[in-house]
Amino acid sequence: MWTARKVAHWVQAHTGQSMAEVTAWTYLRRLGFSLQRPRPRHTRAASEQKQVVEAQRQLHPDKPVQVWSQDEARV
């Protein structure tokens, strides 16, 4: 994934010209890139998930327990 820092380093390595990260970010935005940040995780949901996984592991000690999740339409 391209970041402003990576673009600035790439430009300097390939052209010998230094570029500020702000300028690199401006070019990325012009190309349609946007800032990507992960969603914050709800603390209560994480603790409930751990309880469910532990309960399943105790019920089936001879089988591995896999945790699957779905976010909207993506698995």
N, C-alpha and C positions, 0 to 999 in steps of 0.2 A: 504494500500500500504506500502510495506516495505521500510524503509530508513536506511541509515547507523546508524543513532542514535538509531532507534528502534531495529536493530539487536544487537548493542552493549549492550543496556539495557537488551534485552532478554537473551543474553549469560550470562551476569552478574547475572541476576535473577535466571537462571536455573542451572548454573554451579558454581557460586561464583567467577569466574575468570573475571577480568576486561579486556575489549577489547577496543582498540582505534577505533574511527570512521573510520579512514583510512583503518584499517585492515578489518573492517566490510564491507566497500565499495568494497574492493578487493574481498571478498568472494561473494558479490552480483554480481559483474561483471563476476566472474567465473561461476555463475549459470545462466548467460544470461540476467541479469537485465541491463537496461540502464537508463541514466539520463533523466527524463521526465520533460519538461518545456512547459507551454502553449504558443501558438503562440501569438505574439503581435497583438493587434487589431488596425486596421487602423482608425484613428480619424475621417476622413471625412466620412467613411462608417457608423460609429456609429451615427454621427449627421444626416445623410440622413435618416437612419432608424427611428430615433426619429421623424423626420418631417413626414414621411409616416404614422407612427402609430398615431400621433396627428391628421393628416388629416382624417384618417379612423374613429377615435373616434368622430370627429366632424360630419362626415357624418352619422354615426350610433350611436347616443348617447344612444339608448335603448338596444344596444347589447354589450357584452364584446368583446374586441379586443385581440386576441391572437397573439403573435409573434412567428413564427417558422423560423428555419434556417437550412441550409444544408451545410455540409462541405464535399466536395468530394462525397463519396458514403454513408456517414452516415447522418442520420436525427436525 
